């Protein structure tokens, strides 16, 4: 065990320790420039996915909005509550600015990785689609790189489906025990049963669950933050000033000044929005859309929701309160957010936060499971293996909930997440010219007056595209 911990420690140091964050930042800036600041060009278009007119005409298809909500449910989690609080504690208010900055850059990265996942998706016998970085590697780079796709798939299963789901179960059970006095056993059992019902229903049931859970949790948290902002509206200029001054070292709230703010903001922002990490494209590929860039735009919106909206809610809840003291001894992230809420609106908000955490964690569990299932299909098409993974995930969630100390066994999660992110970034860099081609096609159609561009596989005969995934589409029913 000591050897394994040492091995994964080295992997973590080689990825998250020094290489991954700079690569993600530099590549994000590079992609933003090469795509002509695509995230700003199509910003208004992102909101079209919310319209009921832009949903799939096939009731059995996964719509662009459904895929968006599943990915938002996965991106938005404990990091939006605890992670932001930790970033502010260790990096000062300036960390918030750098979280915003990396989100704006990450929106372009997410657009590219999710557009590629859409381009190389495959239609399943039941009519659904599968895709993601592993299939982008196989069909975009060729069979010679299949080993790279398999490495990615193994890392995705181990990190997300197994490791991170143990931590999600632990988060929910801990919050329920601390604020409501509910024994971990009961919370774990309830969460496991509900999660099992959802994951055994496949991507369609996961999408339907996300369609209910994600809007409730996001809107409820946003409304709570808006109320707090309105109550403290006169303090907003001072808070914004503090964020910007600390971001550039003109004020120093913590030791390390601008360096601490930059490091914490970038790290927590990337962990939260997952842009470039290779997770969200697996869900993006499930959507039934007219053009790959359409879903890329939608997933770029997902990054905006996660960081610019939800993370900012937590930041303002903390910075507008009097619980946070710059430079003071660090306290647990969830506790800081919880105490800040109580200071604004009273003791009942700790129960509200527990409810929000439960929804955040539940949406992340079903999202993490689907990532694992999708990765498993790259390794084997066995239905038995898929059912076994579902049972394992249920067991992991229960174990994480009832035995919090057991989560230490999953020390490999972060290092493997870093490894799969590097694999994904390699694929993005190698396939970026292909993405730029379909982006030009999308822009060309818009310029020609086509309101909702459609991918014609005949225009790309050299690409290994599943032609059945882009035929027989009702042109009046699909989202752009």
C-alpha positions, 0 to 999 in steps of 0.5 A, a space after each residue: 500500500 505504501 508503494 502504491 501511495 508513493 506511486 500515485 503521489 508521484 503521478 499527482 506531482 507530475 500532473 497537478 503538481 506543476 504541469 497540468 494547470 499551466 498547460 490548461 491555462 496556456 492551451 485555453 488561451 491558445 484555443 481562444 485565440 485560434 478560434 477567434 474568441 468563439 466563447 464571446 462570439 456565440 455567447 448570446 447563442 448559448 441561451 437558445 438551448 433553454 428555449 422549449 422551441 429548441 428541443 428534440 422532436 424525438 421524445 426518446 432522444 437526449 436533447 441539447 438541454 438534457 445533455 447540458 443539465 446532466 453536465 451542469 449537474 456533474 460540474 456543479 458539486 461540493 467544489 462550488 461550495 467548499 472549494 470556493 471557500 477554501 480558495 478565498 481562505 488560502 488565496 484571498 478575495 483575489 482568487 475569485 477574479 482568477 476563477 472567473 478568468 480561467 472560466 472564460 478561457 475554459 469556455 473555449 476549451 470546453 467548446 472544442 473538446 465537446 464539439 469533437 466528442 459530438 463529431 466522432 460520436 456513434 449511434 447505439 442500437 437503441 438509438 442513443 449516442 456514445 462518444 467522448 475523448 476515448 472515441 475521439 482518439 480512436 476515430 479521430 487519430 486512428 487505431 494506432 492510438 487505441 492504447 491511449 483511449 484505453 488508458 483514458 477509459 481506465 483512468 476515467 472509471 477509477 477516478 470518477 465512477 469509483 473514487 469521486 463517488 465515494 467522496 460524494 457519498 461522504 459529503 452528503 452523509 456528513 452534512 446530514 449528520 452534522 446539521 440534521 442529526 441523521 445517522 450516516 447509515 440511513 443517509 447512505 442507504 437512501 442515497 444508494 437506493 435512489 442512485 441505483 434506480 437512476 443508473 440502472 435506467 441508463 442515460 435516458 433516466 439519468 437525463 430525466 433525473 437531471 432535468 428535475 434536480 439540476 434546475 431546482 438546485 441551481 435556481 434555489 442557490 442562485 435565489 439565495 445568493 441574490 437575496 443576500 446580495 440585495 440585502 448587502 447591495 451597498 457593500 458590493 462596490 467594496 467587495 468587487 474592489 477587494 477582489 480586483 485589488 487582491 487579484 493583482 497584488 495591490 492589496 494583500 489579504 493573505 501571505 503570498 499576495 497575487 501569487 496565492 490568489 492566482 494559484 488558488 483561483 486557477 486551481 479551484 476554478 479548473 477543478 470546479 468547471 472541469 474544462 479540458 479535463 475530458 469528463 464533460 465531453 462524454 455527456 455532450 456526445 449523447 445529445 441529438 443535435 444538428 451540428 457538433 459546434 451546436 453542442 460545443 456552444 451549449 457545453 461552453 455555457 455549462 462552464 459559465 453556469 458552473 463558475 461565473 454563476 454558481 461559484 460567484 454565489 458562494 464567493 459573494 455569500 462569504 465576502 459580504 458576510 462578517 465570518 470570513 476574516 482575511 489571513 485568519 486560521 483556515 476553517 473547513 470550506 463547507 463550515 465557512 459557507 454555512 456560517 456565512 449563510 447563517 450570519 446573513 439570514 439565520 440558523 435555518 439556512 444550515 438546513 437549506 445548505 444541507 439540502 443543496 449539498 444533497 442535490 449537488 452530490 446526487 447529481 454528481 453521483 449519477 454523472 460520475 456513474 455515466 462517465 464510468 459506464 461510457 468509458 467501460 464500453 470502450 473496453 468491453 460491450 458486455 452488459 454483465 460488466 455494465 451491470 457489475 459497474 452499477 452495483 459497484 458504484 452503489 456499493 462505493 456510494 454506501 461505503 463512502 457514506 457510512 465509513 468516512 475514513 474509508 475514502 482514504 482508500 481512494 487516494 488514487 482519484 486525483 492523480 488519475 484525474 490528472 493523467 486522464 486530463 493530460 491524455 485529453 489535452 494531447 487529443 485536443 491538440 492533435 485534433 484541434 485542426 479538425 475542430 477548426 474545420 467544422 467551426 469554419 463550416 458552422 460559421 459559413 452556414 450562419 453567414 449564408 443565412 442558415 439559422 441552424 447549421 447542419 453537419 453534412 458528412 459528405 463535406 468531410 469524406 476524410 473523417 471517420 464519422 458515423 454517418 447514421 448519427 447525422 442523417 434522418 434529422 427533423 430540421 425543424 425540431 433540433 436545437 442549434 
